[in-house]
C-alpha cells in the first residue's frame, strides 16, 4: 500500500530542511561557525563510559538489563552471577553476588517484572537455574545485600546449556533453553507464584549444536509464538545456522518453519528486535559479520490479521556489516528496535541505525576500554571500515561519523530519579513495603496540566544562529546518510 | 580444523567390553625415539590385552586372559606397566589379588606372580620408577602393601588408619616417598622406610579423593581430584601442604594426569555424567583449555603416550573404545567461549563487557583500514599447540572489563532528538490525547513535538488537523513560528511573505513559468524540492507564493552541479507513492479552482506548487521528472478537497492509515498510537482491530518500561479497542480491611460499618483520602502519598505513633 501524502513529507522533510538550511546560511553569510560544524559532523550525543569494576574472576559472558533498565545482571565463567542496582547518582552498585553453577555461566536473563525479580542462568555444567530475589526483613532499615534463592534447577540437558531466555510476557512464564547437543527445551511455570514448579513442555531438535536463542517478542495475536535458534557448528556443509521455530495452533507443537541458508557460518548470537507494531520481524545475527534479516509473514490476500499457513515467510536480508574484522560476538537491540548494537573481536561496540530509506548505517563506535578510537578527527570525513553497504556496493565514506567514547565525552550525569511507586503489577512479588493503590472512591483523573502556556512555547529564538543549530542538529544523521546514498 | 582430518588422526578401537584402565608400554629402545611407546595395555573386568599402536589403528598383540576358566584374578581394576622393563605388567584385581605378568614368557599364559594379600578390591598398583622390583598397591581394605617382585609376598604393609585407599603414587623425585589418597578425603604422604605411620596427612577434599598425580617436573606438586568435583594442586614441599590451584569441574573427578612438557596443564576425566576429557590450565580454573569429546560414555582411563610429548593422549572408556587423541584436534572451550557481553538498556545505555586486552591490539589492526577481514582471526583460531606463544597467551587468568555507556547530550538539551528515550518520555507525558477539541489537540501535540525537534511528527499533527478540522483551519498566528517546518531555515522569507500575499499571488503565476527552464537544466532534484516546498506551503497554509519564489531563487543562484549531492534525494525515496494518471485533468481543475477559492493566501501556495510541478512534468523528458510531477500532482489532488470542501474526510482514510502504519514500521509506535487515539473513530474504523491491539500493547509495554504508569492507564482508558480497554478491568477487585478494627470493609469500601469511621484517613493530616492512598503493609497505617513521603523521609516511624518502622521504597 502506498502512502502518497505523508510519506513524502516524512521522507523528505529532513533532507530538504537540511539542504535549505545550509543554503540559507551560506547565502546570508551566517555560515555555521566551527563548533556548529562539529555539531553537524558529529551527532551531538555522547556516551559517558562508566567503568564498573565487576570483579569477576574470569570472562564476563553475558550482561542483561532488567525490564526497566534499573538493574543489571552479569554472569561469568567464574561460576557466579552478580546483580547491580543503579543508585541515585546513576552508579552501579553490586547488591548481590553468588555462585550459581559448577561451570561457566554462559547467559543470564531477567523475567518480566510482573513475575517478580526473577533471573535465569545457564551453564556449561548442563543445567539452567531459576533464581528469585528475597529481600530481608523490613526491620533492618539498612537494605543489606539482597539474596537470591535458587527456585529450581533444570537438569534435562546432557550437554552444556548455551542459552536461556524467558518468553514474551503474554505467553506467561515460559523459558526456552538450548543446549550444545542441539535440543531446545521449553519450560513453563503453570503457576507463576510457584517458581519451583517448571514443566518441560516441548523439546525441539535442531540437529546442530545450539549457541543462542531468541524469542520473537511480538504481542500481535496474529503472530504465533516464534523463536529463532542459532548454531555455532563450524562446518559449512551443515547448512543454514539459523533456524526459526513457530508454534502451530493445530498440532499444538512447535515446528521448524525456516532455515536461513544465507548464514552458513557459526552464529554466536541472535536477537529479534522489539516488535513495536511492526508487521514484520527483524532478526539480528552475529556471525562472521552482523546481519539483519527481515521475516515478513505471508498473509492471505486482503485479510491483514489472518495468518495463512503458519510458517510462510518472506525472508530478506536487510543489511550485512563487516565492521568488526573477525567474529562478531553479540548483538543487541534498543528498546524500540531502531538501533542495533554489535560487538566483535575488535573490542568495539558499533551502533547501527537505518535511515529513512531503510539502509543501515554505522552511527557510532564505542570502545570497550574507553580509550579513544583512532582517527577521531573533528568533522573530517573518514572511511569507516564498518560501514559496508547493504547492497554490496562500495563502502562510502560517511562524513561526520561520530566517534563516541568515554574520554571525550562530557562527564555529566543523568538527573537523579525521584522515588517512585511501584504499580500493582510490578508489586506482585517485589518486596516493597508500601503500596499505592487507587481506592474505590471514584476519582476521575484530572486532565493533564498543560505543560506550557500557549504563548510561551511559541517564542522564536531571536538569533538566527541559534535556530540553525537546532535545525541542523536534528538532521545530523540524515544528512550524513543522504550524502552516503548517492 | 575440519572434522574429517580430526577423525582420521584419532586412532580408535572398539572392544566388546568396557575398559577399566590402561597403561602404556615402557621403553622399547632408547635411540629410536619414534619407535618408543608403541604398545598399550588395556584392562577391564573382562579384558586384559596388549595392543600395538600403529599408524591408523590399534593392533592386538597379546591377550592375557587365557585358559578355559576365567579366574576372578583377571578381573582388573587397575593395570600398570613398568617404566624400565618392557615386559613387566602388574594388575590389580577386584578380588584383592595383585598379579604380575611377564610378556617375554613364551607360553600362552604370561602370568608370573600372584599376591593374594589384600582382603578387598585393590584399587591401584604402582611401580617404582627407578626400582625394577618394587611394586606398591592400595586397596579398599585401607592398607597399602609394598611388594618385592623377587619375593613371593609383601615386604611391608602401610596402614593408613583411615578409609579405603583410592590411589597410590610414587613420587618421581623423592626416592622413598609416595602419596596415597583416601575415600574420606585425606591424602597421606609416606616414606617407604617407615611403615608405622605416615609422614604427613591432610584433608584435601570433601569426600573421596579418587586420584592423585605428582607433577613430572615440579618437585612437590601434587594434583588431586575428588568426588567434590574439584581438582586441587598442592605444594607438598612446604612445611604444610599448601593449596596452589583449585579447578572446579562439573562432575566428580576420576583421574588426573599432568600433561608432559606443559607445566600448568592437567588432564582430567570424570567418573559420571561427563564423558569428555578436559585439559585444564590450572591458572585459569574455570574454562578447560582443551577438551576431547569423542567418547560416548564415561572415560575410565587416560594416559599420555610419551613422557616427553604433550600431543598424544590415550583414553579408554566404558563405551568400549580406546582412543588415541592428537592434541591439535581438541576442542578449545577457552577460545570458543564468548569473550564479550553486550546489552542495550531501555534508556539507550549500553552495557558492554569485553575480555581485557581484546581491544588492546586494536591499533595495529586498525592501521589497515582497507583490511576488512582481519588476518588476526586466522592466527588466533589456528590450532597451534606447538607454539609456545599460545600457551603464553593463556598464562594467568583472564578478566573482563565492564563498561556502562550512558547517554548524555553533549550540549545540554540541545538535541533531544538524539536521545530517543528522553524524548519518548517527554512526549508521552506531555501529549494531550483527549479532553479538548480535535484541532486544539493537534496544535498542542504538534507544538510539543516541535519543541522536542520531532519535526516529522509535528508536521503530521498539523496535517491531521488540516485534514480533519479543515473547516477552521486558519492557522493561528501563535502557531506560526513553530508550526511551519521552514521557519528555521528560511524564516526571513517565510515570515516576510506572510504579509505580502497579494504580490505573491501575481508573482506566483508569472515567475513560475520563468523559473522553469532553470529547473529543468538543474535536474530533478530541484523539482523535488520545489514540489515539496509548494506542498508544504499548501498543507501548512503558512506561506504565500512569495516565499516560494525567494526560496527558489536562492536555490537557483547557489546551486551548482557540484553542490547537488548535498541535498538531492535519490529516487527510491518515492517508491511508496502510487501514480495518478490523470494528472493534467486534475491540474486543470485546480487551476480554475484555485483563484476562485475563498482564502487567497493559502491558494497561492497550492497554486505555486502545482504550477511548478505541472511545468516540471511538461518540461521534463526524463523518467525522474515524470515521477516527480506525477507524485506531486497526486499530493495536491489529495489536499485539494480541503479548499473546495467537497469531499468527506473518508477520502483521507487510506492516507492516514498508511501514515499510522508508516510510523509503526519505523518503530515509532508512540506516534501511531497517539494519533490513533486523537483521531478516534475517524481512523480506527479502517484499521484491523488486531493490528490496533498490537499497536496499543506495544506502546503500553514501552510505557511500562519507562514506568509511565499513569500515561499507560490513560492510554488504556482512551483506547477504542475493546481488548485494550478490558486491560483495566483485570484483577481490579480489592479486599480492604478497616485499619482500626481490622474487619473486612463492606460494599462501601471507605466507611467501616462497625466503627463508623472513615477507613482511609490520612495518618498525617487526619483527612479522608481520595485518590491515591499509601499504606504500610506492616502496620496498615497510611495516608496521602505526599504526606507519607514527607513524613517518612524525616522519620523512620509510623506517623500514627504505633511504633512500627515503616519502610518507604
Boltz contact constraints between the chains, C-beta under 6 A:
constraints:
  - contact:
      token1: [A, 1]
      token2: [B, 658]
      max_distance: 6.0
  - contact:
      token1: [A, 2]
      token2: [B, 576]
      max_distance: 6.0
  - contact:
      token1: [A, 2]
      token2: [B, 577]
      max_distance: 6.0
  - contact:
      token1: [A, 2]
      token2: [B, 578]
      max_distance: 6.0
  - contact:
      token1: [A, 3]
      token2: [B, 576]
      max_distance: 6.0
  - contact:
      token1: [A, 3]
      token2: [B, 658]
      max_distance: 6.0
  - contact:
      token1: [A, 3]
      token2: [B, 662]
      max_distance: 6.0
  - contact:
      token1: [A, 4]
      token2: [B, 577]
      max_distance: 6.0
  - contact:
      token1: [A, 4]
      token2: [B, 634]
      max_distance: 6.0
  - contact:
      token1: [A, 4]
      token2: [B, 635]
      max_distance: 6.0
  - contact:
      token1: [A, 5]
      token2: [B, 635]
      max_distance: 6.0
  - contact:
      token1: [A, 5]
      token2: [B, 638]
      max_distance: 6.0
  - contact:
      token1: [A, 5]
      token2: [B, 655]
      max_distance: 6.0
  - contact:
      token1: [A, 6]
      token2: [B, 659]
      max_distance: 6.0
  - contact:
      token1: [A, 7]
      token2: [B, 576]
      max_distance: 6.0
  - contact:
      token1: [A, 7]
      token2: [B, 662]
      max_distance: 6.0
  - contact:
      token1: [A, 9]
      token2: [B, 459]
      max_distance: 6.0
  - contact:
      token1: [A, 10]
      token2: [B, 456]
      max_distance: 6.0
  - contact:
      token1: [A, 11]
      token2: [B, 573]
      max_distance: 6.0
  - contact:
      token1: [A, 12]
      token2: [B, 532]
      max_distance: 6.0
  - contact:
      token1: [A, 13]
      token2: [B, 455]
      max_distance: 6.0
  - contact:
      token1: [A, 13]
      token2: [B, 485]
      max_distance: 6.0
  - contact:
      token1: [A, 15]
      token2: [B, 567]
      max_distance: 6.0
  - contact:
      token1: [A, 15]
      token2: [B, 569]
      max_distance: 6.0
  - contact:
      token1: [A, 16]
      token2: [B, 529]
      max_distance: 6.0
  - contact:
      token1: [A, 16]
      token2: [B, 532]
      max_distance: 6.0
  - contact:
      token1: [A, 19]
      token2: [B, 567]
      max_distance: 6.0
  - contact:
      token1: [A, 20]
      token2: [B, 489]
      max_distance: 6.0
  - contact:
      token1: [A, 21]
      token2: [B, 489]
      max_distance: 6.0
  - contact:
      token1: [A, 23]
      token2: [B, 554]
      max_distance: 6.0
  - contact:
      token1: [A, 23]
      token2: [B, 558]
      max_distance: 6.0
  - contact:
      token1: [A, 24]
      token2: [B, 489]
      max_distance: 6.0
  - contact:
      token1: [A, 24]
      token2: [B, 490]
      max_distance: 6.0
  - contact:
      token1: [A, 27]
      token2: [B, 554]
      max_distance: 6.0
  - contact:
      token1: [A, 27]
      token2: [B, 558]
      max_distance: 6.0
  - contact:
      token1: [A, 43]
      token2: [B, 418]
      max_distance: 6.0
  - contact:
      token1: [A, 44]
      token2: [B, 410]
      max_distance: 6.0
  - contact:
      token1: [A, 44]
      token2: [B, 414]
      max_distance: 6.0
  - contact:
      token1: [A, 44]
      token2: [B, 415]
      max_distance: 6.0
  - contact:
      token1: [A, 45]
      token2: [B, 407]
      max_distance: 6.0
  - contact:
      token1: [A, 45]
      token2: [B, 409]
      max_distance: 6.0
  - contact:
      token1: [A, 45]
      token2: [B, 418]
      max_distance: 6.0
  - contact:
      token1: [A, 45]
      token2: [B, 419]
      max_distance: 6.0
  - contact:
      token1: [A, 46]
      token2: [B, 410]
      max_distance: 6.0
  - contact:
      token1: [A, 47]
      token2: [B, 405]
      max_distance: 6.0
  - contact:
      token1: [A, 48]
      token2: [B, 406]
      max_distance: 6.0
  - contact:
      token1: [A, 48]
      token2: [B, 408]
      max_distance: 6.0
  - contact:
      token1: [A, 49]
      token2: [B, 403]
      max_distance: 6.0
  - contact:
      token1: [A, 49]
      token2: [B, 405]
      max_distance: 6.0
  - contact:
      token1: [A, 50]
      token2: [B, 404]
      max_distance: 6.0
  - contact:
      token1: [A, 51]
      token2: [B, 403]
      max_distance: 6.0
  - contact:
      token1: [A, 52]
      token2: [B, 402]
      max_distance: 6.0
  - contact:
      token1: [A, 52]
      token2: [B, 404]
      max_distance: 6.0
  - contact:
      token1: [A, 54]
      token2: [B, 402]
      max_distance: 6.0
  - contact:
      token1: [A, 58]
      token2: [B, 286]
      max_distance: 6.0
  - contact:
      token1: [A, 59]
      token2: [B, 339]
      max_distance: 6.0
  - contact:
      token1: [A, 59]
      token2: [B, 355]
      max_distance: 6.0
  - contact:
      token1: [A, 59]
      token2: [B, 398]
      max_distance: 6.0
  - contact:
      token1: [A, 59]
      token2: [B, 400]
      max_distance: 6.0
  - contact:
      token1: [A, 60]
      token2: [B, 341]
      max_distance: 6.0
  - contact:
      token1: [A, 60]
      token2: [B, 353]
      max_distance: 6.0
  - contact:
      token1: [A, 60]
      token2: [B, 400]
      max_distance: 6.0
  - contact:
      token1: [A, 61]
      token2: [B, 338]
      max_distance: 6.0
  - contact:
      token1: [A, 61]
      token2: [B, 341]
      max_distance: 6.0
  - contact:
      token1: [A, 62]
      token2: [B, 341]
      max_distance: 6.0
  - contact:
      token1: [A, 63]
      token2: [B, 341]
      max_distance: 6.0
  - contact:
      token1: [A, 63]
      token2: [B, 343]
      max_distance: 6.0
  - contact:
      token1: [A, 63]
      token2: [B, 351]
      max_distance: 6.0
  - contact:
      token1: [A, 63]
      token2: [B, 353]
      max_distance: 6.0
  - contact:
      token1: [A, 64]
      token2: [B, 343]
      max_distance: 6.0
  - contact:
      token1: [A, 65]
      token2: [B, 343]
      max_distance: 6.0
  - contact:
      token1: [A, 65]
      token2: [B, 345]
      max_distance: 6.0
  - contact:
      token1: [A, 69]
      token2: [B, 345]
      max_distance: 6.0
  - contact:
      token1: [A, 69]
      token2: [B, 346]
      max_distance: 6.0
  - contact:
      token1: [A, 69]
      token2: [B, 347]
      max_distance: 6.0
  - contact:
      token1: [A, 72]
      token2: [B, 351]
      max_distance: 6.0
  - contact:
      token1: [A, 77]
      token2: [B, 286]
      max_distance: 6.0
  - contact:
      token1: [A, 77]
      token2: [B, 287]
      max_distance: 6.0
  - contact:
      token1: [A, 78]
      token2: [B, 286]
      max_distance: 6.0
  - contact:
      token1: [A, 102]
      token2: [B, 229]
      max_distance: 6.0
  - contact:
      token1: [A, 102]
      token2: [B, 248]
      max_distance: 6.0
  - contact:
      token1: [A, 102]
      token2: [B, 250]
      max_distance: 6.0
  - contact:
      token1: [A, 103]
      token2: [B, 250]
      max_distance: 6.0
  - contact:
      token1: [A, 104]
      token2: [B, 286]
      max_distance: 6.0
  - contact:
      token1: [A, 104]
      token2: [B, 287]
      max_distance: 6.0
  - contact:
      token1: [A, 125]
      token2: [B, 250]
      max_distance: 6.0
  - contact:
      token1: [A, 138]
      token2: [B, 778]
      max_distance: 6.0
  - contact:
      token1: [A, 138]
      token2: [B, 807]
      max_distance: 6.0
  - contact:
      token1: [A, 219]
      token2: [B, 697]
      max_distance: 6.0
  - contact:
      token1: [A, 220]
      token2: [B, 694]
      max_distance: 6.0
  - contact:
      token1: [A, 221]
      token2: [B, 690]
      max_distance: 6.0
  - contact:
      token1: [A, 222]
      token2: [B, 690]
      max_distance: 6.0
  - contact:
      token1: [A, 276]
      token2: [B, 667]
      max_distance: 6.0
  - contact:
      token1: [A, 276]
      token2: [B, 669]
      max_distance: 6.0
  - contact:
      token1: [A, 276]
      token2: [B, 698]
      max_distance: 6.0
  - contact:
      token1: [A, 277]
      token2: [B, 664]
      max_distance: 6.0
  - contact:
      token1: [A, 277]
      token2: [B, 669]
      max_distance: 6.0
  - contact:
      token1: [A, 277]
      token2: [B, 672]
      max_distance: 6.0
  - contact:
      token1: [A, 277]
      token2: [B, 694]
      max_distance: 6.0
  - contact:
      token1: [A, 277]
      token2: [B, 695]
      max_distance: 6.0
  - contact:
      token1: [A, 277]
      token2: [B, 698]
      max_distance: 6.0
  - contact:
      token1: [A, 278]
      token2: [B, 665]
      max_distance: 6.0
  - contact:
      token1: [A, 304]
      token2: [B, 688]
      max_distance: 6.0
  - contact:
      token1: [A, 305]
      token2: [B, 688]
      max_distance: 6.0
  - contact:
      token1: [A, 305]
      token2: [B, 690]
      max_distance: 6.0
  - contact:
      token1: [A, 322]
      token2: [B, 372]
      max_distance: 6.0
  - contact:
      token1: [A, 325]
      token2: [B, 374]
      max_distance: 6.0
  - contact:
      token1: [A, 326]
      token2: [B, 374]
      max_distance: 6.0
  - contact:
      token1: [A, 326]
      token2: [B, 377]
      max_distance: 6.0
  - contact:
      token1: [A, 329]
      token2: [B, 338]
      max_distance: 6.0
  - contact:
      token1: [A, 329]
      token2: [B, 340]
      max_distance: 6.0
  - contact:
      token1: [A, 330]
      token2: [B, 340]
      max_distance: 6.0
  - contact:
      token1: [A, 330]
      token2: [B, 342]
      max_distance: 6.0
  - contact:
      token1: [A, 332]
      token2: [B, 342]
      max_distance: 6.0
  - contact:
      token1: [A, 332]
      token2: [B, 343]
      max_distance: 6.0
  - contact:
      token1: [A, 332]
      token2: [B, 344]
      max_distance: 6.0
  - contact:
      token1: [A, 334]
      token2: [B, 344]
      max_distance: 6.0
  - contact:
      token1: [A, 335]
      token2: [B, 346]
      max_distance: 6.0
  - contact:
      token1: [A, 335]
      token2: [B, 705]
      max_distance: 6.0
  - contact:
      token1: [A, 336]
      token2: [B, 667]
      max_distance: 6.0
  - contact:
      token1: [A, 337]
      token2: [B, 667]
      max_distance: 6.0
  - contact:
      token1: [A, 338]
      token2: [B, 667]
      max_distance: 6.0
  - contact:
      token1: [A, 341]
      token2: [B, 342]
      max_distance: 6.0
  - contact:
      token1: [A, 341]
      token2: [B, 344]
      max_distance: 6.0
  - contact:
      token1: [A, 341]
      token2: [B, 350]
      max_distance: 6.0
  - contact:
      token1: [A, 343]
      token2: [B, 340]
      max_distance: 6.0
  - contact:
      token1: [A, 343]
      token2: [B, 342]
      max_distance: 6.0
  - contact:
      token1: [A, 346]
      token2: [B, 362]
      max_distance: 6.0
  - contact:
      token1: [A, 347]
      token2: [B, 354]
      max_distance: 6.0
  - contact:
      token1: [A, 347]
      token2: [B, 358]
      max_distance: 6.0
  - contact:
      token1: [A, 347]
      token2: [B, 359]
      max_distance: 6.0
  - contact:
      token1: [A, 347]
      token2: [B, 362]
      max_distance: 6.0
  - contact:
      token1: [A, 349]
      token2: [B, 350]
      max_distance: 6.0
  - contact:
      token1: [A, 349]
      token2: [B, 352]
      max_distance: 6.0
  - contact:
      token1: [A, 357]
      token2: [B, 572]
      max_distance: 6.0
  - contact:
      token1: [A, 366]
      token2: [B, 405]
      max_distance: 6.0
  - contact:
      token1: [A, 368]
      token2: [B, 352]
      max_distance: 6.0
  - contact:
      token1: [A, 368]
      token2: [B, 354]
      max_distance: 6.0
  - contact:
      token1: [A, 368]
      token2: [B, 359]
      max_distance: 6.0
  - contact:
      token1: [A, 369]
      token2: [B, 359]
      max_distance: 6.0
  - contact:
      token1: [A, 369]
      token2: [B, 401]
      max_distance: 6.0
  - contact:
      token1: [A, 374]
      token2: [B, 366]
      max_distance: 6.0
  - contact:
      token1: [A, 383]
      token2: [B, 369]
      max_distance: 6.0
  - contact:
      token1: [A, 385]
      token2: [B, 369]
      max_distance: 6.0
  - contact:
      token1: [A, 385]
      token2: [B, 372]
      max_distance: 6.0
  - contact:
      token1: [A, 410]
      token2: [B, 410]
      max_distance: 6.0
  - contact:
      token1: [A, 412]
      token2: [B, 408]
      max_distance: 6.0
  - contact:
      token1: [A, 423]
      token2: [B, 709]
      max_distance: 6.0
  - contact:
      token1: [A, 432]
      token2: [B, 809]
      max_distance: 6.0
  - contact:
      token1: [A, 433]
      token2: [B, 777]
      max_distance: 6.0
  - contact:
      token1: [A, 433]
      token2: [B, 807]
      max_distance: 6.0
  - contact:
      token1: [A, 434]
      token2: [B, 774]
      max_distance: 6.0
  - contact:
      token1: [A, 434]
      token2: [B, 776]
      max_distance: 6.0
  - contact:
      token1: [A, 434]
      token2: [B, 808]
      max_distance: 6.0
  - contact:
      token1: [A, 436]
      token2: [B, 772]
      max_distance: 6.0
  - contact:
      token1: [A, 436]
      token2: [B, 774]
      max_distance: 6.0
  - contact:
      token1: [A, 439]
      token2: [B, 760]
      max_distance: 6.0
  - contact:
      token1: [A, 439]
      token2: [B, 773]
      max_distance: 6.0
  - contact:
      token1: [A, 440]
      token2: [B, 749]
      max_distance: 6.0
  - contact:
      token1: [A, 441]
      token2: [B, 750]
      max_distance: 6.0
  - contact:
      token1: [A, 441]
      token2: [B, 770]
      max_distance: 6.0
  - contact:
      token1: [A, 443]
      token2: [B, 770]
      max_distance: 6.0
  - contact:
      token1: [A, 443]
      token2: [B, 771]
      max_distance: 6.0
  - contact:
      token1: [A, 447]
      token2: [B, 435]
      max_distance: 6.0
  - contact:
      token1: [A, 451]
      token2: [B, 430]
      max_distance: 6.0
  - contact:
      token1: [A, 457]
      token2: [B, 447]
      max_distance: 6.0
  - contact:
      token1: [A, 458]
      token2: [B, 478]
      max_distance: 6.0
  - contact:
      token1: [A, 458]
      token2: [B, 481]
      max_distance: 6.0
  - contact:
      token1: [A, 458]
      token2: [B, 482]
      max_distance: 6.0
  - contact:
      token1: [A, 460]
      token2: [B, 481]
      max_distance: 6.0
  - contact:
      token1: [A, 467]
      token2: [B, 488]
      max_distance: 6.0
  - contact:
      token1: [A, 471]
      token2: [B, 488]
      max_distance: 6.0
  - contact:
      token1: [A, 473]
      token2: [B, 415]
      max_distance: 6.0
  - contact:
      token1: [A, 474]
      token2: [B, 417]
      max_distance: 6.0
  - contact:
      token1: [A, 474]
      token2: [B, 453]
      max_distance: 6.0
  - contact:
      token1: [A, 483]
      token2: [B, 565]
      max_distance: 6.0
  - contact:
      token1: [A, 485]
      token2: [B, 570]
      max_distance: 6.0
  - contact:
      token1: [A, 486]
      token2: [B, 565]
      max_distance: 6.0
